[in-house]
Amino acid sequence: MQDEIVELIIKHIHHNATDGENDALLSWLERSEENKRFYSLFVANYNLHETLSSESLNRDTEAMVARLNARIDASSPRFFRWTAWRAGALAAAFAAVVLAVIMIVRPFQPSAPEIPMEQLANSTAETIHLVLDDGSRVYLSPGTSISYNVSTLPGAREVRLQGDAYFDVARNEEKPFYVRTCNIGLKVLGTAFSVSSAPEVSQVVLERGSVRLLSPEGASMVTLSPNQKATFKSMTGDMRVEPVYAAAFVTDKYNLMAINDATLPQILSRLSTIYKKKINCKGGDRDKRYNLAFLKTDTLEDVLSMLEYLTGAECEIH
């Protein structure tokens, strides 16, 4: 039965599922919270693998799956274990990071009838994490919903947001990333920022990179630099830009920790300080710089699984 569900989820991800298969998947999701949790975890791992897989990482996949299975067995023997044949499709490194309740709905077409948009709503009381098809990561506050298409729109990636979210956008100069709210738009290439959207006021805080704020008509209003906050009041059209310590703002609002533009040794040093544990790592590029974001409530094991996938290193806690 699990193999059939896995095949059905993959068909849904690639928009190849029939209406009957989508109905069957929705029925399966509604049976239990465990099914919803499995779906969320599967989609995050599948999307991340499709985006970040490389020859060197694929060579390490089997060992990473074995380490992940050992952690899953230790924490929850009943939980689904990744098997070898799934390793090539899933690259299981994000286990237990995603606790989203994802709603399967039929795509709607806001731009053109032939272009579908995926939908997700956070109906939980906690911030949830989603990995989009292009590798961009989105952290949704409770009560927030998004519609998105980052894979099939020609020449662009688009997200429509209602509520509050933090974005860590995968860079792609050929396909700009747009976020549209009820009263403003944003255009980015690869950056990290948060958006708070309400009918009267929208707020954008930039952590790294650059963000261009757009009017509902698409006209450029202002370009933010890191550690700046823009507040836009739709009733008056007023725009205010002020300095802010973005890292602290994001941590307070989203329970999110971010380590940006850091080498593997720098990330390990920071994680050791945060979790008060010694970490040994072998392998990986020690000079390459990475961006790592994770929830404060994530365990160190979960964060290291993500780091291993991102860097190709093998980490051990002492």
N, C-alpha and C positions, 0 to 999 in steps of 0.2 A: 504493500500500500504506500509506503514512504517513497519508493522509487517512482510510483505513478504520480504522486503529489509533486515530487521534484521535477519531473518532466512537464507537468502542468504549469508550475511556477515559471520554468524557463520559457515555455511558450508564451505565457502572459508577459514576461519581461520584454520579449522580442515582438510583441503585438501580433503573434501568430495564433492566439487562442480564439476559438469560436465563441459565440454567445453562450452556447451550452456549457463549454469548458469554463468560461468565466463564472457562470452561475454555480458550477460544481465547486470551483475554487472558493467562491464566496461562502457557500454552504459549509465547506470544510473549515474555513476560518472562524465561522460563528459558533462552531462546536465547543471550542475551549480557548482559554487564554494561552495555553501551551502551544496550540497551533499558530496563533497570531505571533507569538514570540519566535517560533521556529521560522515562520515566513520572513519576519523582519531580519533575523540573523542571516538567513540564506541570501536574501536580496542584497544586503550590504556586502557580504563576502563575494558574491557573484559579480556585482558591479565593480567592486574594487579590483578584483582580479582582472576583469576585462580591460580595465584602464591602465593598471600599473604593472602588468605582467611583463617580464623580461627573461632573456635566456638564463641569466645568472640566478634570478629568483626561482625560475622553474626548476633549476637543478636542486635547489634547497627545499622545494615544496614538500617532498616526502618526509624529510626530517622535521620540518615545521609542523606538519599534520600530526606526526607521532607525538611531538611535545604538547600540542594542543589537546590531543585525545587524552594524554596522561592527566592534564589539568582538569579536563571535563570529567574524567572518571573519578578523580579525587574529590571534586566538588558536588557532582550530581550524577550518579551512575545511571539514572534513568534517561538522561538527556541524549539526544541523537548524536552519535559519533560520526565524524567524517571518515569515509573510507577511501582507499587508494584511488579508485576509479573516479571519485569526485574531486580529487586533489587538483587535477589539471583544470577543472572548471571553476573551482571555488577558492583555492589558495587560502585556506582557513586561518586567518590571522586576526580577525576582528571579533572573535568569539566573546559573547556577553557584553560587548560594548554597546550594541544596539538593543534597546528595550522598547522599541516603538510599537504602537498598535497601528498597523497600516490598513487603511480601508481600500478594498478593491472596488472600483467604480468604473463604469464605462467611460471611455475618453469623450471629452467634449472638444469642440473646435472653435476657439475664440478668434482665430486669425483666418483660417481657411478650412473648408470641409475636409480636405485630405490630410490635415495635420493634427494628430491627436495630442492631447495634453494629459499627463499623469496627474493624479490628485492624491494628496496626503493631508490628514488632519490629526493633530495631537489632542486626543481626548483624555490623556492621562494627567496626573497632577505634577509630573516631573518634566524637565527638559529632555527631549528625545533627539536622536542622532540619525541622519540619513546620508548615505553616499549616493550621489547622482551618477548617471551613466558616464559622465565625463571625468569622474574622479573628484569633483567638487563635493565638499562636505557641508551639510546644513544642520544646525542645531535649532530646534523649534521649541519655543516656550509653550506652556500649557494654553490651550485654546487657540493656537495658531494653525492656519491652514495654508497650503501652497498648491499651485498648479504649475507644472514644469514640463519643458521639452528641451533637452540639451543635446539630443543625438540626431534628430531628423530635420530640424528646422534648417533651411539653406542659409548658410552664412551667419548664423547667430544662435545663441543659446538664450532661452527665456524662462524666467520664473515670475509668477504672479503671487503676491504675498498679501495675506490678511493676518495681522498680528505682529509678533516680535520674533526675529530670527537672527542668528549669527551665521555668516557665510565665510567659508574658506575656499576660494574659487581656484580651480585648476587653470593654469595659464594656457591660453590658446589664442595667439594673435590673429589667426585667420577667422575665428568665431568669437566675437565679443559676447560677454555675458551681461544680460539685461535683467534687472529686477524691477518689477512694476507694482506699485501700490495704488491705492485709490486716489492719491493726489500728487505723487511724484514718481519719477523713474530714475534708475541708476544704470550707468554703463561702466563696465570694468573689463580688464583682460585677465589678470591673475592677482588676487588681493584677498585680504581678510577684513571684514567689517560687520557691524551689526545694524539692523534696521528695526525701528519701532514705528509701526504704521497704525494710524487712527484717522477717522474722517476729518477731524479738525487739525491735528498736528502730526507730523512725521519727523522722526529723528534718525540721523545716521551718524555712527561713530566709526572712524577709520583707524584700524590697528596697523596695517602695513599696506604698501602699494599706493594706488591712487583710485579715487572714485569720482566720476563726473555725475552730478545731479542734473536731472532733466525735468522740464515741465511736462504736464500731461500731453502736450502737443509734440514733445520731443525736442524742444529748444534747450540748449545748454544754459544752466543757471550758475553753477559754481563747481570748481574742482577742489576736492579736499586733499590735504596732505596728512600723513600719519599723525595720530594724537590730536585730531581735530574732530569737533562735533558740530553738525549742522542741524538746525531746528527750523522747520518750515511750517508756517501757519497758513492753511488753505483759505481761510476766510478773508484774511487781509493781504495775502501774498508776500508776507514778510519772511525773510531768510536771515537767520543769525548763525554766524560761525564763531566758535570759541575753542580754546585749548582744553584738552581733557587727557587724563592718564588712561589710555584706552585699555591696557591690560587689566588694570584694577576694575574698570567699569564693566568689562566683559565677565570677569570672574564673579563680581557681585550679582550681576543680572542673570547670567546663564549657568552659574555653577561650573564654569568652564576655565580650564587652564590651557594656556597657549605658550609653546616654546618656539620662537620664530628665528629663522636664519641662523641656526646653530649646527655645529658639527656633532657627530655621534658622541665624542667624549664630553662635550658641553651638555648635551641632552642627558647623558647618564649621570653627570654630576648634579644636575638640577633635580632629576628624579630621585637620586639618593638623598638629597636634602629634603625634598617634599615628603617622601615615604619613610625617611630615617632607616634605610636599609642599604647594605652594600650590594652593588650589582657588578658582575663580571660579564664582559662581552668579548667574543672573538669573531673575527671576520668583519665584513663591511668596510666601506670606504671611510677612513677617519678624517679625510679633508673635505668631503662633500658636505654641503649645508642642507638642512632639512627644516620643515615646518611641521610641528606636532601639536595637535590639539586633543584634549581629553577632558572628561568630566571629573570634578574633584572626587566624586563618589566612586569612580572606577577603581578597581583593585590594581595593584602594581602588576600582577600577572597579566591582566587584560591590556594594560598600557604597553607592556613589553612585547606581547603578541603583535600588537599593532606596529611597534617599533621594528621588530624583527622583519615583518613583511615589508616595511618601508625601506629598510636599509640593507636587508640580506644578512644581517649579523645574527649571531646566536647568543642569547643572553641567559644568565643564571643569577638567581637571588641567593645571597649568603646572609 
